C-alpha cells in the first residue's frame, strides 16, 4: 500500500490521474523490495534528483514482508 501527499503525483498542466498512474507503475516494480527500498524507488521514479516545487510525504506498507536479518 502506498499512502502519499499530493506533492508526489500532482504536476502543473497535467491531469492528476497521470501522476497517480505513474506512482502505481513505480510501486508495481517493487514487489520484491523491502518497504524502505520501495519508497526510495518511488521517490526516484517520480521526483528524480532535482528540485521539487511541493512538499512530499509517503508511506509504503507491505503486509507480511520480512526484511533479511542483519
DSSP file (Angstrom, degrees, kcal/mol; ACC not computed):
  #  RESIDUE AA STRUCTURE BP1 BP2  ACC     N-H-->O    O-->H-N    N-H-->O    O-->H-N    TCO  KAPPA ALPHA  PHI   PSI    X-CA   Y-CA   Z-CA
    1    1 A X              0   0    0      0, 0.0    60,-2.6     0, 0.0     2,-0.5   0.000 360.0 360.0 360.0 138.1    0.0    0.0    0.0
    2    2 A X  E     -A   60   0A   0     58,-0.2     2,-0.4    56,-0.0    58,-0.2  -0.973 360.0-175.7-119.4 119.4    1.3    3.5   -0.9
    3    3 A X  E     +A   59   0A   0     56,-2.7    56,-2.7    -2,-0.5     2,-0.3  -0.937  19.9 158.8-109.7 137.5    0.0    6.5    1.0
    4    4 A X  E     -A   58   0A   0     -2,-0.4    54,-0.2    54,-0.2     2,-0.2  -0.983  39.0-110.4-155.1 160.7    1.2    9.9   -0.2
    5    5 A X    >   -     0   0    0     52,-2.1     3,-1.7    -2,-0.3     4,-0.5  -0.510  44.6-101.4 -88.7 166.0    0.6   13.6   -0.2
    6    6 A X  G >> S+     0   0    0      1,-0.3     4,-2.8    -2,-0.2     3,-0.8   0.736 113.0  75.6 -62.5 -23.1   -0.4   15.4   -3.4
    7    7 A X  G 34 S+     0   0    0     48,-0.4    -1,-0.3     1,-0.2    47,-0.2   0.743  89.4  59.1 -62.3 -22.4    3.1   16.7   -4.0
    8    8 A X  G <4 S+     0   0    0     -3,-1.7    -1,-0.2    49,-0.2    -2,-0.2   0.860 121.3  19.8 -72.3 -35.3    4.2   13.2   -5.1
    9    9 A X  T <4 S+     0   0    0     -3,-0.8     2,-0.3    -4,-0.5    10,-0.2   0.659  99.2  93.7-114.6 -19.9    1.7   13.0   -8.0
   10   10 A X     <  +     0   0    0     -4,-2.8     2,-0.4     9,-0.1    44,-0.1  -0.610  43.3 174.2 -84.4 136.1    0.5   16.5   -9.0
   11   11 A X    >   -     0   0    0      3,-0.4     3,-1.7    -2,-0.3     8,-0.1  -0.995  38.6-101.7-134.6 141.0    2.2   18.4  -11.7
   12   12 A X  T 3  S+     0   0    0     -2,-0.4     3,-0.1     1,-0.3     0, 0.0  -0.370 107.3  13.7 -60.6 136.4    1.2   21.8  -13.2
   13   13 A X  T 3  S+     0   0    0      1,-0.2     2,-0.4    -2,-0.1    -1,-0.3   0.603 108.4 102.4  75.8  11.8   -0.5   21.4  -16.5
   14   14 A X  S <  S-     0   0    0     -3,-1.7    -3,-0.4     3,-0.0    -1,-0.2  -0.982  78.3-111.3-129.7 139.4   -1.0   17.7  -16.1
   15   15 A X    >>  -     0   0    0     -2,-0.4     3,-1.7     1,-0.1     4,-0.8  -0.489  28.9-128.4 -65.0 133.4   -4.2   15.7  -15.1
   16   16 A X  H 3> S+     0   0    0      1,-0.3     4,-2.2     2,-0.2     3,-0.2   0.784 104.5  69.2 -59.7 -28.1   -3.6   14.2  -11.6
   17   17 A X  H 3> S+     0   0    0      1,-0.2     4,-2.5     2,-0.2    -1,-0.3   0.826  93.1  58.6 -59.8 -30.9   -4.6   10.8  -12.9
   18   18 A X  H <> S+     0   0    0     -3,-1.7     4,-2.0     2,-0.2    -1,-0.2   0.924 107.8  45.3 -64.0 -44.3   -1.4   10.7  -14.9
   19   19 A X  H  X S+     0   0    0     -4,-0.8     4,-2.2    -3,-0.2    -2,-0.2   0.876 111.6  51.9 -66.8 -38.2    0.7   11.1  -11.8
   20   20 A X  H  X S+     0   0    0     -4,-2.2     4,-2.4     2,-0.2    -2,-0.2   0.918 110.3  48.7 -64.8 -42.9   -1.3    8.5   -9.9
   21   21 A X  H  X S+     0   0    0     -4,-2.5     4,-2.4     1,-0.2    -2,-0.2   0.893 110.0  52.4 -61.9 -39.8   -0.8    6.0  -12.7
   22   22 A X  H  X S+     0   0    0     -4,-2.0     4,-2.1     2,-0.2    -2,-0.2   0.900 110.2  48.1 -63.3 -41.1    2.9    6.9  -12.7
   23   23 A X  H  X S+     0   0    0     -4,-2.2     4,-2.5     2,-0.2    -2,-0.2   0.911 111.0  50.4 -65.6 -42.9    3.0    6.2   -8.9
   24   24 A X  H  X S+     0   0    0     -4,-2.4     4,-2.3     1,-0.2    -2,-0.2   0.908 111.2  48.6 -62.2 -42.1    1.2    2.9   -9.3
   25   25 A X  H  X S+     0   0    0     -4,-2.4     4,-1.0     2,-0.2    -1,-0.2   0.902 111.6  49.4 -65.2 -40.9    3.6    1.8  -12.0
   26   26 A X  H  < S+     0   0    0     -4,-2.1     3,-0.5     1,-0.2    -2,-0.2   0.917 112.8  47.1 -64.6 -42.6    6.6    2.7   -9.9
   27   27 A X  H >< S+     0   0    0     -4,-2.5     3,-2.0     1,-0.2    -2,-0.2   0.878 104.6  60.5 -67.0 -37.5    5.2    0.8   -6.9
   28   28 A X  H >< S+     0   0    0     -4,-2.3     3,-0.8     1,-0.3    -1,-0.2   0.791  97.7  60.7 -60.9 -27.1    4.4   -2.3   -9.0
   29   29 A X  T 3< S+     0   0    0     -4,-1.0    -1,-0.3    -3,-0.5    -2,-0.2   0.325  98.0  60.5 -81.4   9.8    8.1   -2.5   -9.9
   30   30 A X  T X   +     0   0    0     -3,-2.0     3,-2.2     1,-0.1    -1,-0.2   0.158  59.1 123.2-121.4  18.2    9.0   -3.0   -6.2
   31   31 A X  T <  S+     0   0    0     -3,-0.8    -1,-0.1     1,-0.3    -2,-0.1   0.767  82.1  40.9 -58.3 -28.1    7.1   -6.2   -5.2
   32   32 A X  T 3  S+     0   0    0     -3,-0.1    -1,-0.3     2,-0.1     2,-0.3   0.311  99.3  95.7-101.8   8.6   10.2   -8.0   -4.1
   33   33 A X  S <  S-     0   0    0     -3,-2.2    -3,-0.1     1,-0.1     2,-0.1  -0.661  81.2-104.4 -98.4 154.1   11.8   -5.0   -2.3
   34   34 A X     >  -     0   0    0     -2,-0.3     4,-2.5     1,-0.1     3,-0.4  -0.376  41.6-104.4 -66.3 155.0   11.7   -4.1    1.3
   35   35 A X  H  > S+     0   0    0      1,-0.2     4,-2.5     2,-0.2     5,-0.2   0.852 120.9  51.9 -54.2 -39.0    9.3   -1.1    2.1
   36   36 A X  H  > S+     0   0    0      2,-0.2     4,-2.0     1,-0.2    -1,-0.2   0.895 111.7  46.3 -67.3 -37.7   12.2    1.4    2.5
   37   37 A X  H  > S+     0   0    0     -3,-0.4     4,-2.2     2,-0.2    -2,-0.2   0.865 111.5  52.8 -69.2 -35.9   13.7    0.4   -0.8
   38   38 A X  H  X S+     0   0    0     -4,-2.5     4,-2.5     2,-0.2    -2,-0.2   0.921 108.7  49.6 -64.2 -43.8   10.3    0.6   -2.4
   39   39 A X  H  X S+     0   0    0     -4,-2.5     4,-2.5     1,-0.2    -2,-0.2   0.915 110.9  49.8 -61.9 -42.9    9.8    4.1   -1.1
   40   40 A X  H  X S+     0   0    0     -4,-2.0     4,-2.4     2,-0.2    -1,-0.2   0.907 111.0  49.7 -61.8 -41.7   13.2    5.1   -2.4
   41   41 A X  H  X S+     0   0    0     -4,-2.2     4,-2.8     2,-0.2    -2,-0.2   0.928 110.9  48.6 -63.6 -45.5   12.4    3.7   -5.8
   42   42 A X  H  X S+     0   0    0     -4,-2.5     4,-2.3     2,-0.2     5,-0.3   0.922 112.3  49.1 -61.9 -44.7    9.0    5.5   -6.0
   43   43 A X  H  X>S+     0   0    0     -4,-2.5     4,-2.9     1,-0.2     5,-0.7   0.933 113.8  45.5 -60.9 -46.0   10.6    8.8   -5.0
   44   44 A X  H  X5S+     0   0    0     -4,-2.4     4,-1.4     3,-0.2    -2,-0.2   0.914 113.7  49.4 -64.2 -42.5   13.4    8.5   -7.5
   45   45 A X  H  <5S+     0   0    0     -4,-2.8    -1,-0.2    -5,-0.2    -2,-0.2   0.871 123.5  29.9 -65.7 -37.4   10.9    7.4  -10.3
   46   46 A X  H  <5S+     0   0    0     -4,-2.3    -2,-0.2    -5,-0.2    -1,-0.2   0.756 134.3  25.4 -95.9 -26.6    8.5   10.3   -9.6
   47   47 A X  H ><5S-     0   0    0     -4,-2.9     3,-0.7    -5,-0.3    -3,-0.2   0.646  82.6-162.2-113.1 -20.4   10.8   13.1   -8.4
   48   48 A X  T 3<< -     0   0    0     -4,-1.4    -1,-0.2    -5,-0.7    -2,-0.1  -0.321  51.3 -64.0  65.1-154.6   14.2   12.3   -9.8
   49   49 A X  T 3  S+     0   0    0      2,-0.1    -1,-0.2    -5,-0.0     3,-0.1   0.277 104.5  97.7-111.1   8.6   17.1   14.0   -8.1
   50   50 A X  S <  S-     0   0    0     -3,-0.7     2,-0.1     1,-0.2     0, 0.0  -0.203  85.2 -67.4 -92.2-176.9   16.1   17.6   -9.0
   51   51 A X        -     0   0    0     -2,-0.1     2,-0.4     2,-0.0    -1,-0.2  -0.439  46.7-154.3 -68.9 140.9   14.3   20.4   -7.2
   52   52 A X        -     0   0    0     -2,-0.1     4,-0.1     1,-0.1    -5,-0.0  -0.963  11.9-145.2-122.7 140.0   10.6   19.8   -6.5
   53   53 A X  S    S+     0   0    0     -2,-0.4     2,-0.3   -46,-0.1    -1,-0.1   0.703  77.8  47.9 -77.0 -21.9    8.0   22.6   -6.0
   54   54 A X  S    S-     0   0    0    -47,-0.2     2,-0.1   -44,-0.1    -2,-0.0  -0.828  88.0 -99.5-123.8 156.5    5.8   20.9   -3.4
   55   55 A X        -     0   0    0     -2,-0.3   -48,-0.4     1,-0.0     2,-0.4  -0.458  39.5-159.0 -68.7 146.7    6.3   19.1   -0.1
   56   56 A X        +     0   0    0    -49,-0.1     2,-0.3    -2,-0.1   -50,-0.1  -0.996  17.5 170.2-133.4 133.7    6.1   15.3   -0.4
   57   57 A X        +     0   0    0     -2,-0.4   -52,-2.1     2,-0.0     2,-0.3  -0.995   9.4 171.8-136.5 141.6    5.4   12.6    2.2
   58   58 A X  E     -A    4   0A   0     -2,-0.3     2,-0.4   -54,-0.2   -54,-0.2  -0.992  17.8-160.2-148.8 157.3    4.8    9.0    1.5
   59   59 A X  E     -A    3   0A   0    -56,-2.7   -56,-2.7    -2,-0.3     2,-0.5  -0.997   6.8-159.2-137.4 128.9    4.4    5.7    3.4
   60   60 A X  E     -A    2   0A   0     -2,-0.4     2,-0.4   -58,-0.2   -58,-0.2  -0.950  11.8-176.4-109.9 127.1    4.9    2.2    2.0
   61   61 A X        -     0   0    0    -60,-2.6     2,-0.5    -2,-0.5    -2,-0.0  -0.987   5.5-178.0-123.4 130.4    3.2   -0.6    3.9
   62   62 A X    >   -     0   0    0     -2,-0.4     3,-1.3     3,-0.1     2,-0.2  -0.962  23.2-134.6-129.5 115.1    3.6   -4.2    2.8
   63   63 A X  T 3  S+     0   0    0     -2,-0.5     3,-0.1     1,-0.2    -2,-0.0  -0.457  86.8   6.7 -69.5 131.5    1.8   -6.9    4.8
   64   64 A X  T 3  S+     0   0    0      1,-0.3     2,-0.3    -2,-0.2    -1,-0.2   0.490  87.9 147.4  79.7   2.1    3.8   -9.9    5.8
   65   65 A X    <   -     0   0    0     -3,-1.3     2,-0.5     1,-0.0    -1,-0.3  -0.536  28.6-164.8 -74.3 134.4    7.1   -8.5    4.4
   66   66 A X        -     0   0    0     -2,-0.3     2,-0.1    -3,-0.1     3,-0.1  -0.980  11.2-139.6-121.6 125.1   10.1   -9.7    6.4
   67   67 A X        -     0   0    0     -2,-0.5     2,-0.1     1,-0.1     3,-0.1  -0.466  33.4 -96.0 -76.5 152.0   13.4   -7.9    6.0
   68   68 A X        -     0   0    0     -2,-0.1    -1,-0.1     1,-0.1     2,-0.1  -0.399  46.8-100.9 -65.0 144.2   16.5  -10.0    5.9
   69   69 A X              0   0    0      1,-0.1    -1,-0.1    -2,-0.1    -3,-0.0  -0.407 360.0 360.0 -66.7 141.9   18.3  -10.4    9.2
   70   70 A X              0   0    0     -2,-0.1    -1,-0.1    -3,-0.1    -2,-0.0   0.359 360.0 360.0-119.4 360.0   21.3   -8.1    9.6
